[in-house]
Amino acid sequence: MKKLLIATTALVATAGMASADITISGHAAAGIYSGLGNADGVAKNVAGVSSKDLIKLKANGTIEAVTDAVAKSIATGETILSGTDGIAANTAAVAETFSGDGVYSNAGVDFTMTGATDNGISFSASVNIDAGTEIDSGDFELDGKDGGTAGLGSVSMTGSFGTVTFDDGGIDNLYNGDYTSADVSYSTTVGAISLSVAHDTAGVAQANSMSAAYSASGMAFTLAASEDTNGTSASLSVAYALNDSVSVTGKTDQVADAESVQTITASTTLNGVSVALSSANNSTWDVDLGYTAGAYALTYGVDETDGWTATATSALGGGATFAAGVDSNDSMYAGVSFAF
């Protein structure tokens, strides 16, 4: 019956078009958790905290730096002063709250619709329905309950002119994913250069952004920039593959009205073992280790604050995956996810 319904819908949709298709996929997850960070317990403003302490607090999840002044202090090494740089007077770092023990379970259905006009312009749209309690395993955070309502994803059109995407408040900033999301984007290729721009129709700060990428002879160049409240923030990275298993990346990041931060990263993979080392001129560094053997994968990461994370995953077959993780905050999760 389901196949008949999809086929009937596709038949109606193809009138006046070259082709049309509707696909349905599903996902689900369930497991246990303990001590995950509560997103609503994170501080929004901090003042009177040195950048060194701020970096440590942000890295171990005690606070989240979300203001321009906070970002500047990390980049320049300056102390955040109460009542300056957009920080309200008498504000202070607020400790993040952590969850107790619990169980999470969630499920969702995704509808993807694609088609093409007679003159060769392809288009797509998506709708998703999610319900249940969700966790963010990457950030060791408890996302909480999903509303269980249908959400409209992006609508895009692609042709010889490039790709135009519409998604009200759903397009990530091309310079920094933590910046404000945009509403419409355009991407195209000019010769060997890939270009993208994202625009917020309401003119919200930190929303408009752009990126450009170019690759040649084993080197990849990426430039990204975004409007900021105090000017323009931009980053330039250069990646070079020394061979099939070793690569080096250099990046310079200039936050508006702040000193630039230079970062060097080297990574290698050999016989299932991966190592990535990263160091920046603002006294921050990261070491990430990984091991893969068949369907099993292990990761471990540590940084200059002694904050660490460890994860393990295993493909169970049939679209099922087991995943577990612990970190230096005594947070943990373990469960199984499914793809249908």
C-alpha positions as CSV (number, residue, x, y, z in Angstrom):
1,M,0.0,0.0,0.0
2,K,2.9,2.4,0.8
3,K,4.5,1.7,-2.6
4,L,1.2,2.4,-4.4
5,L,0.8,5.7,-2.5
6,I,4.3,6.9,-3.4
7,A,3.9,5.8,-7.0
8,T,0.6,7.6,-7.3
9,T,2.0,10.8,-5.8
10,A,5.0,10.7,-8.1
11,L,2.7,10.2,-11.1
12,V,0.7,13.3,-10.3
13,A,3.8,15.3,-9.6
14,T,5.4,14.5,-13.0
15,A,2.8,16.4,-15.0
16,G,4.8,19.0,-17.0
17,M,8.1,17.9,-15.7
18,A,11.0,15.8,-17.0
19,S,11.1,13.6,-13.9
20,A,10.1,13.6,-10.2
21,D,10.7,11.4,-7.2
22,I,9.9,11.1,-3.5
23,T,12.0,9.1,-1.2
24,I,11.3,8.2,2.5
25,S,13.9,7.3,5.1
26,G,13.8,6.9,8.8
27,H,16.0,6.9,11.8
28,A,15.8,6.0,15.5
29,A,18.0,5.8,18.6
30,A,17.8,4.6,22.1
31,G,20.2,4.3,25.1
32,I,21.3,5.6,28.5
33,Y,23.1,8.7,29.6
34,S,24.6,10.3,32.7
35,G,25.9,13.8,33.5
36,L,25.4,15.3,30.1
37,G,25.5,19.1,29.8
38,N,22.2,20.9,29.8
39,A,22.2,23.4,26.9
40,D,19.9,25.8,28.8
41,G,22.3,26.0,31.7
42,V,25.2,27.5,29.7
43,A,26.3,31.1,30.5
44,K,25.5,33.7,27.8
45,N,27.8,36.5,29.2
46,V,31.0,36.4,31.1
47,A,33.0,39.3,32.5
48,G,36.2,39.8,34.6
49,V,37.6,36.4,33.4
50,S,41.0,36.1,31.9
51,S,41.3,34.6,28.5
52,K,43.4,31.8,29.8
53,D,40.7,30.8,32.3
54,L,38.0,31.4,29.8
55,I,39.6,29.0,27.3
56,K,39.7,26.3,30.0
57,L,36.1,27.0,31.1
58,K,34.9,26.9,27.5
59,A,36.9,23.8,26.6
60,N,35.6,21.7,29.5
61,G,32.0,22.8,29.0
62,T,31.6,25.0,32.1
63,I,30.7,28.0,30.0
64,E,30.0,28.8,26.4
65,A,31.5,31.8,24.7
66,V,28.8,33.3,22.5
67,T,29.5,37.1,22.4
68,D,31.9,39.0,20.2
69,A,33.9,40.2,23.2
70,V,34.4,36.7,24.4
71,A,35.6,35.6,21.0
72,K,38.0,38.5,20.9
73,S,39.4,37.8,24.3
74,I,40.3,34.3,23.3
75,A,42.0,35.6,20.1
76,T,43.9,38.5,21.8
77,G,44.7,37.1,25.2
78,E,42.9,40.1,26.9
79,T,40.8,40.0,30.0
80,I,37.1,40.5,29.5
81,L,36.1,43.7,31.4
82,S,32.7,44.1,32.9
83,G,30.7,46.9,31.2
84,T,32.9,47.0,28.1
85,D,32.9,45.4,24.6
86,G,29.1,44.8,24.8
87,I,29.3,42.8,28.0
88,A,26.8,44.0,30.6
89,A,28.2,45.3,33.9
90,N,28.3,43.0,36.9
91,T,27.9,39.8,34.8
92,A,29.9,36.8,35.6
93,A,30.6,33.3,34.5
94,V,27.7,31.0,35.2
95,A,28.3,27.3,35.8
96,E,26.7,24.9,33.3
97,T,24.3,22.4,34.8
98,F,24.5,18.7,34.1
99,S,21.8,16.1,33.8
100,G,21.3,13.2,36.1
101,D,21.0,9.6,34.9
102,G,18.4,8.9,32.2
103,V,17.2,7.1,29.2
104,Y,16.8,8.6,25.7
105,S,14.8,7.3,22.8
106,N,13.8,9.0,19.6
107,A,12.6,8.4,16.1
108,G,12.1,10.4,12.9
109,V,11.0,10.2,9.3
110,D,12.5,12.2,6.5
111,F,10.8,12.9,3.1
112,T,13.0,14.1,0.2
113,M,11.3,15.3,-3.0
114,T,13.3,15.8,-6.1
115,G,12.4,16.7,-9.7
116,A,13.5,18.4,-12.9
117,T,11.8,20.8,-15.3
118,D,11.6,20.2,-19.0
119,N,14.5,22.8,-19.5
120,G,16.8,20.9,-17.2
121,I,16.5,22.8,-13.9
122,S,16.5,20.3,-11.0
123,F,14.9,21.1,-7.7
124,S,14.5,19.4,-4.3
125,A,12.7,19.9,-1.0
126,S,12.6,18.0,2.3
127,V,10.3,17.6,5.2
128,N,11.1,15.8,8.5
129,I,9.2,14.7,11.6
130,D,11.1,13.9,14.7
131,A,9.9,12.9,18.2
132,G,11.4,11.7,21.5
133,T,14.4,12.6,23.7
134,E,17.6,13.4,21.9
135,I,21.3,13.7,22.9
136,D,24.2,15.4,21.2
137,S,27.0,12.8,21.3
138,G,29.5,15.0,19.7
139,D,29.2,17.7,22.4
140,F,28.1,15.4,25.3
141,E,24.9,17.4,25.7
142,L,21.3,16.5,26.4
143,D,19.2,18.2,23.7
144,G,15.9,17.2,25.4
145,K,12.5,16.4,23.9
146,D,11.7,17.1,20.3
147,G,8.4,18.7,19.6
148,G,7.2,15.9,17.3
149,T,6.0,18.4,14.7
150,A,6.8,18.4,11.0
151,G,9.6,20.7,9.9
152,L,10.3,22.1,6.4
153,G,13.9,21.7,5.3
154,S,15.6,23.5,2.5
155,V,14.2,24.1,-1.0
156,S,16.8,24.3,-3.7
157,M,17.1,24.8,-7.5
158,T,20.1,23.8,-9.6
159,G,21.0,24.6,-13.2
160,S,23.8,25.9,-15.3
161,F,23.6,29.1,-13.3
162,G,24.5,27.2,-10.1
163,T,22.4,26.3,-7.0
164,V,20.0,28.6,-5.1
165,T,18.9,27.3,-1.7
166,F,16.1,28.7,0.5
167,D,15.8,27.7,4.2
168,D,14.5,30.3,6.6
169,G,17.1,30.6,9.4
170,G,18.5,27.1,8.5
171,I,21.6,27.8,6.4
172,D,24.8,27.6,8.5
173,N,27.2,30.5,8.4
174,L,30.0,29.7,6.0
175,Y,32.7,31.2,8.2
176,N,31.6,30.0,11.7
177,G,28.8,27.6,12.4
178,D,28.2,29.3,15.7
179,Y,27.4,32.6,14.0
180,T,23.8,33.5,13.0
181,S,22.2,31.2,10.3
182,A,21.1,32.7,7.0
183,D,18.0,32.3,4.9
184,V,19.2,32.0,1.3
185,S,22.4,30.9,-0.3
186,Y,23.9,30.7,-3.8
187,S,26.8,28.5,-4.9
188,T,28.5,28.1,-8.3
189,T,31.8,27.1,-9.9
190,V,34.0,29.5,-11.8
191,G,36.7,27.5,-13.5
192,A,38.5,25.6,-10.7
193,I,37.1,27.8,-8.0
194,S,34.0,27.0,-6.0
195,L,32.1,30.0,-4.6
196,S,29.2,30.2,-2.1
197,V,27.4,33.2,-0.4
198,A,24.8,33.1,2.3
199,H,22.4,36.0,3.1
200,D,20.1,36.8,5.9
201,T,17.1,38.8,4.8
202,A,16.5,40.4,8.2
203,G,20.0,41.9,8.3
204,V,20.9,40.2,11.6
205,A,24.5,40.6,12.7
206,Q,27.0,37.8,11.9
207,A,24.6,36.2,9.3
208,N,25.9,37.2,5.9
209,S,28.9,35.1,4.8
210,M,30.9,33.7,1.9
211,S,33.4,31.0,1.0
212,A,35.8,30.2,-1.8
213,A,37.7,27.0,-2.4
214,Y,40.4,26.0,-4.9
215,S,42.4,22.8,-5.3
216,A,45.5,22.0,-7.4
217,S,48.5,19.7,-7.2
218,G,47.6,18.2,-3.9
219,M,46.9,21.6,-2.3
220,A,43.5,22.9,-1.2
221,F,42.9,26.6,-0.4
222,T,39.8,27.7,1.5
223,L,38.8,31.3,2.2
224,A,35.8,32.1,4.4
225,A,34.4,35.4,5.7
226,S,31.4,36.8,7.5
227,E,30.0,40.2,8.5
228,D,30.6,40.8,12.2
229,T,29.3,43.5,14.6
230,N,32.7,45.3,14.4
231,G,33.6,44.7,10.8
232,T,34.5,41.5,8.9
233,S,35.9,38.2,10.2
234,A,37.8,36.0,7.9
235,S,39.9,32.8,7.7
236,L,42.3,31.3,5.2
237,S,43.4,27.7,5.3
238,V,45.9,25.8,3.1
239,A,45.9,22.0,3.2
240,Y,48.6,19.9,1.5
241,A,48.7,16.1,1.1
242,L,52.2,14.9,1.5
243,N,51.2,11.4,0.4
244,D,48.2,9.1,0.7
245,S,48.5,9.0,4.5
246,V,50.0,12.3,5.7
247,S,48.5,15.8,5.4
248,V,49.4,19.2,6.8
249,T,47.0,22.2,7.2
250,G,47.9,25.8,8.0
251,K,45.1,28.3,9.0
252,T,45.0,31.9,9.9
253,D,41.8,33.2,11.5
254,Q,41.1,36.9,11.9
255,V,38.1,37.8,14.2
256,A,37.0,41.4,13.6
257,D,39.0,43.9,15.7
258,A,41.1,41.1,17.2
259,E,44.6,39.6,16.7
260,S,44.7,36.8,14.2
261,V,45.2,33.2,15.3
262,Q,47.5,30.9,13.4
263,T,47.0,27.1,13.6
264,I,49.1,24.2,12.3
265,T,47.6,20.8,12.1
266,A,49.3,17.5,11.0
267,S,47.5,14.2,10.5
268,T,48.3,10.7,9.4
269,T,46.6,7.4,9.0
270,L,48.3,4.0,8.8
271,N,47.0,0.5,9.2
272,G,43.8,1.8,10.9
273,V,45.6,4.1,13.3
274,S,45.0,7.9,12.9
275,V,46.9,10.7,14.7
276,A,46.1,14.4,14.4
277,L,48.2,17.1,16.2
278,S,47.1,20.8,16.3
279,S,48.8,23.8,17.8
280,A,48.0,27.5,17.7
281,N,49.8,30.7,18.7
282,N,47.2,31.4,21.4
283,S,48.6,28.6,23.5
284,T,45.9,26.1,22.6
285,W,46.5,22.6,21.2
286,D,44.7,19.3,20.5
287,V,45.8,15.7,20.1
288,D,43.3,13.3,18.6
289,L,43.9,9.5,18.2
290,G,41.8,7.0,16.4
291,Y,41.8,3.3,15.7
292,T,39.6,1.4,13.2
293,A,39.5,-2.4,12.8
294,G,36.7,-3.8,10.7
295,A,33.3,-2.6,12.1
296,Y,34.9,-1.2,15.3
297,A,36.3,2.4,15.8
298,L,37.8,4.0,18.9
299,T,38.7,7.7,19.4
300,Y,40.5,9.7,22.1
301,G,41.1,13.4,22.2
302,V,42.8,15.7,24.7
303,D,43.7,19.4,24.8
304,E,45.7,22.0,26.7
305,T,43.1,22.1,29.5
306,D,43.5,18.4,30.2
307,G,39.9,18.0,29.0
308,W,39.5,14.7,27.2
309,T,36.9,12.6,25.4
310,A,36.8,8.9,24.5
311,T,34.3,7.2,22.2
312,A,33.7,3.7,20.7
313,T,31.4,2.7,17.8
314,S,30.6,-0.6,16.2
315,A,28.5,-1.3,13.1
316,L,26.0,-4.0,13.9
317,G,24.7,-4.5,10.4
318,G,21.3,-3.9,9.0
319,G,21.7,-0.2,9.5
320,A,22.3,-0.4,13.3
321,T,25.3,1.1,15.1
322,F,26.3,0.9,18.7
323,A,28.0,4.0,20.2
324,A,29.3,4.9,23.6
325,G,31.4,7.8,25.0
326,V,32.8,9.3,28.2
327,D,34.6,12.6,28.9
328,S,36.6,14.4,31.6
329,N,33.4,15.9,33.1
330,D,32.1,12.4,34.1
331,S,29.6,12.6,31.3
332,M,28.7,9.4,29.5
333,Y,26.3,7.9,27.0
334,A,25.7,4.4,25.4
335,G,23.1,3.3,23.0
336,V,22.1,2.1,19.5
337,S,21.0,4.0,16.5
338,F,19.1,2.7,13.5
339,A,18.8,3.8,9.9
340,F,15.8,2.7,7.8
